[in-house]
């Protein structure tokens, strides 16, 4: 009987020791605000081990989708997820938060610690998607949703932009703010001639002073677009350049032909003179004339 009691006591003590040694903590904390993120942004889920033995024996991260637990395989070298394990903590980094991540109902980590394979402190609920700017669509129905985008317009054209808010929330549309900058550093109100209404921006007749960066902001997230403005005659410059080259070539050809004709004429005159001098009749006539002059002098 005593041995049974001793075994029971040892068992309870061992459980107590394990519980003391196995202490986990999740971050962000469950006691904090609900998890949320904007699309195309990153988010970290972290599980810390506080046990005195110093090793949480972390194994894998999982996500629950449609009541099915799916193993998260980190993509290499850098993909949608990365996972980093140490003895003290395990970190799941959602590099690019997308709609599929917003559909996950649960995120959790698995350990090799007996009795604490799935620590409840490191279970995270769904991550809500915050409505935020994700791109632009213009009046030509062209969508711009990549970093460092730009659009070029000619003076006098109409330019309309709509800030793409995802997930779409019509209640928040009127909270979208528009700003303008010439250097993408200092932003201020949009220039004269630019009208904004909610998530839309309108320029009836674009001018060179409208050239610069336009930014729409919502929920501390912004999206930027560089607008370039071309001169109205810009399309004619290539044509005028070609015409100019042709005119120069024509002038060069005319000058060359005139010089050739002049050289040919001069060469022809020289040949005629040479032929005249080499003609026997011409030389005889010349000598008789000289003799006649001498006779005339003697007489």
C-alpha angles and dihedrals in degrees: 000000000000091000091054091052091048091051091049091050092049090049092051092046092050091050090049092050092049091049091049092047095044107065120150133184129194126215126233085042121238088231091060130078121304116277115263139159142173120248115266091023129109131245135187128215113193135190117194127196117217100175119130093238088065099224124101093181093220116194118168146346123233137191127204115225121174090347091306122116110225124194112235110228112196112233118228140258089002123328139139096313137024127190126199123188129192130160091261102041148004122214129198111196117197097202098188116021110214138170092271089061091051088056092059111106098195140018120194145157131231123218136187093232110121111244091010102067091133108025109207091214088067098051114110127196128222120311112232118222114235116218106247141151113281103169147314136273119200134207089270090060090247113148122217112192106144129092121272095016125169139184129205125212135175122240112274096025124127116248124192125175131188119196109228109227117195127222087026115238115175091194091063097045093093090055094064111117125208125205137172135216135176095205104028089245111077114042127195140157117314114269126258114286092038117106125195130192120173108305094350133089124192133193112180096192116011119218135185090261088064091064112117145066124323120198131192117195136192132161092000091303123110140186123206135205130188114220118201122194123207127204115256091240093048091101090056097054095083090049092047090048092054091047090050092052091049092050091051091050092049092051091048091050093049093049091047092050092048090052091048091051091048091050092048092050092049091047091049092053092050091051091050092052091048092050091050092053093047093050110108093214091054092050093047092049089051094052094048090053091053092050091049089053091052092050091049090054094050092049 
